Amino acid sequence: MRPPSMRISRSVKFDADQPRRNTPGGYMKMQPLISSTEPATDHRGHVVQTVGPEGAEIDGRVYQNFNLVEFDGRRFIFSHRAILTLVVIAACNAGCKFCSNEITFTPSGPYLSWNARLARVKEFAQLAGVTKIAYTGGEPTLHPQKFVDLVTNMSRGFARSRAHTNGWGLFKPVEVRGHTTELLPALINAGLTGISISVAHHDPGVNRQVMALPRSWGGMSDAALSAVAECASDHFTPRLSCVLTEDGVSSVDDIIDYLTWGRRLGFRKFIFRTCSEIPDGFKKATDFSAYNDSNARSIEPISREFQDRLGAELVYRQRKSDSKVDVFKWEDVTVDIDESSEEEDPDPKIRRLNVMPDGVTYTSWISPTSNLFDDERPIVDESITKEKLRLLK
């Protein structure tokens, strides 16, 4: 649970007329006042200040690379790298053994649709400087028409937008301005700039087993995946996504085989992820959690062996407590190897916006009480109760 002090300090308000000065430490210091948490009836906001690597002190703590944003009478410390993610539906036609929805808090709800609450979070995100939006689930293509309608309304104004999917409905028919077309081209026309297709293994039988696909659908065929790859352009990037597991892709040999297969289909972007580490206090007691724990691993030996064997060029490296990423260039292919973990936010700085299927905007993947807008707290309380009851069944 998020400490109450964090929820209060996240809605810290500062005196807009107070002068700001340079301090001997080289950063600015601003004195806080606590704002009202009454629900807003009108959405008004502006960026109070943009702070880069030089840093600024707020409420006794120094932050770097953020916008100080005022919105509906409250002020927020917002990371320059934050992304907006819409979990459009909790339901899925697969049962991936590593599914995070069965490991961390994921409230249920109807398929997200454009409404006043989504309009508010979009306005807030764009005001705060968010340039990237992502769509995930569950499986977002389960309702193709609802998905394209949502993307049409949400993606406008963002520089980049990506969908995460197993691909089930990408070639289903949808209606756009009175004309029938397939979902994928409709999404691209609506502003989608990338798609990440989850395939746990290039062998269809192994993939079906790891992703627990239904009898009625065995995953995307090679021909369908090639059709996705053919959509690549300067404005749209298709990518294959694979979670590393002992049952599927596990070794560097497996990764090379996967890359060879994907390249033959036309893909040039790949990401391999390890199972995420989740703190015990935020983890559901499910078989998915046990599987995730048993498959968690470090990317360090994988990255070293991959680079040594293929002579791949390391073009980017990130090492943070909750994210370790290596990006390699190998011939005409870009390969991300990613080790992620979830942890409680160490301070009130907002690093992500996640709209869950209950329609609530959260600032954490794991904390049920990290709702951004105070007027959504009754929905949060209801979602927590429903989630507890579901796990008891």
Secondary structure, DSSP 4 states (H G I P E B T S, - for coil): ---HHHHHHHTEEE-TTS---B-TTSSEEE-EEEPP-PPPSS--EEEEEEE-TT-EEETTEEE-SEEEEEETTEEEEEEEEEEEEEE--S--S---TT-GGGTS-----SPP---HHHHHHHHHHHHHT--EEEEESS-GGGSHHHHHHHHHHHSTT-SEEEEEE--TTTTSEEEETTEEEEHHHHHHHTT--EEEEE-S-SSHHHHHHHHT--TT-----HHHHHHHHTT-BTTBEEEEEEE--TTSS-SHHHHHHHHHHHHHHT--EEEEEPPPB--GGG--SSHHHHHHHHH---SHHHHHHHHHHH--EEEEEEEETTEEEEEEEETTEEEEEEEEB----SSS-EEEEEE-TTS-EES-SS-TT-BSSGGGHHHHHHHHHHHHHHHH-
